[in-house]
Amino acid sequence: MAETLDPMSVFDMTGRVVIVTGASSGLGDRFTRVFHAVGATLVAAARREARLDALAADLPGVITKVCDVADHNQREKLVKDVIATCGRVDVLVNNAGIGHTVAVEDETVDQFREVLEVNVTAVWHLSKLCGEHMVAQGHGSIVNIASVLGLVGSAPIKQANYVASKAAVVNLSKELALQWARKGVRVNALCPGWFPSEMTEPMQGDAGSRRFLERNSPMPRMGEIHELDGALLFLASDASSYMTGQTLVVDGGWTAR
């Protein structure tokens, strides 16, 4: 009897325990909704409790956790609570991130350190905490949300802190992937280009910024939020079971120039 071909089955996340950080707005809100739609057991983590409550009202069954990933104690509590509640972690999406737009000569050490703590140290720490459990259970997928600005500079937008942090996320993902490749844990980076979010909100309403994107992007527009759904699910699910240490770029051709 011929085997039934079901290519879509590899995207099924039914019962998988997924943690999404920075889940209360922008890309994180969308990522949470995508995983909920494919049957995952969702843990949405973010700083703003009111926004998490609104998200939970929209998505029955979602587990919300107030967590500021800048605080290492809160990071540890988040993972400990999820393991206690759900028994395991199958997927971690390190999405929380910040950035400051400021010229280097005006940037302070504290500003730079703040961005590195959230965008790099928290990614490393949460990956370590979840990775220990994933290694013990023999499987897991970590998706680190980097940026095209981890691959190229941001000029004329001045944000050395963000560019440096996202470049670190790209290479950290490769190193973690290599350390855990023989232990069943995959680590990949997703690099969005220009998408609607709180960080890009000033650009969305500015005619000059829109012209900048249209002039410099091969696909002359900002990405639409749903255009990351497939890439996210691909990296998190069994659809990418033979893929680790890779950087998946969704940027309308920005980095192909």
C-alpha positions as a printed Julia matrix, in Angstrom:
257×3 Matrix{Float64}:
  0.0    0.0    0.0
  1.42   3.37  -1.01
  2.33   5.78   1.76
  0.02   8.77   2.03
  1.87  11.95   1.14
  1.1   14.79   3.55
  3.67  17.59   3.15
  1.74  19.93   5.45
  2.02  17.59   8.43
  5.56  18.77   9.2
  4.16  22.19  10.1
  1.78  20.76  12.7
  2.6   22.15  16.15
 -0.22  20.47  18.07
  0.79  20.07  21.69
  4.24  21.62  21.26
  5.15  23.96  24.11
  6.3   27.27  22.65
  7.67  30.32  24.46
  7.55  33.66  22.64
  9.22  36.66  24.28
  8.2   40.21  23.49
  4.76  38.78  22.77
  2.63  41.79  23.63
  3.06  43.85  20.46
  4.33  43.99  16.9
  6.01  40.88  15.55
  5.69  39.07  18.89
  1.92  39.51  18.94
  1.71  38.12  15.42
  4.06  35.21  16.21
  1.92  34.25  19.18
 -1.22  34.22  17.04
  0.48  32.09  14.38
  1.55  29.4   16.86
 -1.89  29.42  18.47
 -3.46  28.88  15.05
 -1.41  25.72  14.47
 -2.25  24.12  17.82
  0.77  24.91  19.97
  0.64  25.25  23.74
  1.58  28.9   23.87
  3.47  30.78  26.56
  3.4   34.51  25.75
  5.96  36.5   27.74
  6.29  40.28  27.85
  6.66  43.21  30.23
  3.2   44.78  29.81
  0.57  42.83  31.7
 -2.42  44.7   30.27
 -1.4   43.86  26.73
 -0.85  40.23  27.67
 -4.34  40.14  29.18
 -5.79  41.49  25.93
 -3.87  38.88  23.96
 -5.13  36.07  26.2
 -8.71  37.31  25.76
 -8.3   36.92  22.0
 -6.54  33.55  22.17
 -8.18  31.06  24.57
 -5.69  28.76  26.24
 -2.67  31.0   25.88
 -0.5   31.09  29.01
  0.78  34.59  29.78
  3.86  35.42  31.83
  4.94  38.92  32.79
  8.68  39.0   32.22
 11.21  41.74  31.6
 14.0   39.91  29.77
 16.45  42.6   30.85
 16.33  41.06  34.36
 18.2   37.77  34.68
 16.1   36.74  37.69
 12.9   37.16  35.69
 14.4   35.16  32.83
 15.17  32.29  35.19
 11.71  32.47  36.76
 10.03  32.4   33.34
 11.69  29.16  32.27
 11.28  27.57  35.69
  7.56  28.39  35.72
  7.02  27.04  32.2
  8.75  23.77  33.03
  6.69  23.47  36.23
  3.44  24.21  34.39
  3.96  22.48  31.05
  6.63  19.9   31.84
  8.87  20.85  28.94
  9.81  23.43  26.32
  9.81  22.42  22.65
 10.32  25.79  20.97
 11.8   29.08  22.15
 11.35  32.23  20.07
 13.68  34.95  21.32
 11.8   37.92  19.91
 12.07  40.66  22.58
 14.34  43.47  21.5
 15.05  47.17  21.8
 17.18  49.79  20.06
 18.19  53.44  20.3
 18.53  55.72  17.29
 21.45  57.96  18.21
 24.76  59.01  16.68
 27.77  57.22  18.18
 29.27  60.47  19.43
 26.08  61.12  21.43
 25.49  57.55  22.59
 26.17  56.68  26.21
 27.74  53.52  27.57
 24.54  52.84  29.5
 22.44  53.04  26.34
 24.71  50.62  24.54
 24.79  48.21  27.48
 21.0   48.3   27.8
 20.52  47.17  24.21
 23.16  44.44  24.5
 21.53  43.11  27.69
 18.11  42.74  26.06
 19.12  41.81  22.53
 22.13  39.56  23.22
 22.6   38.54  26.85
 18.92  37.69  27.3
 18.94  35.67  24.07
 22.0   33.74  25.27
 20.57  33.24  28.76
 17.09  32.1   27.7
 18.63  29.82  25.08
 20.88  28.33  27.75
 18.02  27.85  30.22
 15.67  26.27  27.66
 18.49  24.48  25.89
 19.4   22.52  29.01
 15.88  21.06  29.09
 15.81  20.51  25.34
 19.08  18.6   25.46
 17.75  16.44  28.29
 14.58  15.62  26.34
 16.51  15.07  23.11
 14.8   17.64  20.91
 14.0   21.31  20.59
 14.06  24.29  18.26
 15.26  27.8   19.1
 14.44  30.66  16.74
 16.34  33.86  17.44
 14.83  36.96  15.87
 17.76  38.95  14.52
 17.48  41.52  11.72
 18.87  42.39   8.32
 20.72  45.04  10.32
 22.73  42.19  11.81
 24.06  41.57   8.3
 24.53  45.1    6.95
 24.89  48.59   8.39
 21.89  50.81   9.08
 23.19  54.15   7.75
 21.8   56.73   7.31
 19.82  55.56  10.36
 22.22  55.84  13.29
 21.92  52.87  15.64
 25.25  51.21  16.27
 23.83  49.57  19.41
 21.13  47.72  17.46
 23.35  46.75  14.55
 26.02  45.35  16.86
 23.49  43.42  18.93
 21.75  41.8   15.97
 25.06  40.79  14.37
 25.88  39.1   17.68
 22.55  37.23  17.6
 23.32  35.87  14.12
 26.69  34.44  15.14
 25.49  33.33  18.59
 22.83  31.28  16.83
 25.5   29.55  14.75
 27.62  28.72  17.79
 24.71  27.37  19.83
 23.64  25.31  16.81
 27.07  23.73  16.55
 27.26  22.93  20.26
 23.84  21.26  20.28
 23.6   19.77  16.78
 24.37  16.22  18.0
 22.02  16.58  20.95
 18.78  17.07  19.01
 18.48  20.83  19.48
 18.35  23.14  16.47
 19.11  26.87  16.58
 18.45  29.25  13.69
 18.14  32.99  13.2
 15.3   34.77  11.43
 16.28  38.14   9.98
 13.33  40.35   9.05
 13.81  43.44   6.96
 11.59  46.47   7.43
  8.28  45.38   8.96
  5.59  47.22  10.96
  6.47  47.27  14.66
  6.78  49.7   17.53
 10.42  50.26  16.58
  9.59  51.15  12.96
  6.43  53.12  13.75
  8.12  56.52  13.25
  9.14  55.42   9.75
  5.64  54.29   8.82
  4.17  57.73   9.29
  7.01  59.7    7.73
  6.92  60.44   4.01
 10.71  60.79   3.79
 11.23  57.41   5.41
  8.77  55.78   3.05
 10.61  57.27   0.08
 13.9   55.97   1.54
 12.49  52.42   1.67
 10.93  52.63  -1.78
 14.13  53.97  -3.3
 16.52  51.5   -1.69
 14.56  48.24  -1.47
 14.33  46.0   -4.57
 10.73  45.31  -3.53
  9.81  48.95  -2.92
  7.75  48.67   0.24
  7.77  47.63   3.86
  6.94  43.98   4.51
  3.46  43.03   5.65
  3.23  41.33   9.02
  1.84  38.05   7.63
  4.87  37.69   5.34
  6.93  36.31   8.23
  4.41  33.58   9.13
  5.85  30.93   6.83
  9.48  31.55   7.72
  8.72  31.45  11.44
  6.76  28.21  11.23
  9.38  26.66   8.98
 12.19  27.27  11.48
 10.17  26.29  14.55
  8.59  23.12  13.16
  9.76  19.78  11.79
  9.67  21.32   8.32
 13.26  22.43   8.96
 14.37  19.27  10.79
 17.68  19.1    8.85
 18.46  22.79   9.25
 20.5   24.36  12.04
 22.91  27.26  12.4
 21.31  29.09   9.5
 20.16  32.64   8.93
 16.85  33.0    7.1
 16.42  36.47   5.63
 12.99  37.91   4.77
 13.71  41.41   3.55
 12.27  42.1    0.09
 15.77  41.84  -1.37
 17.35  44.49   0.87
 20.56  42.5    1.52
 20.82  41.21  -2.05
 21.88  44.6   -3.36
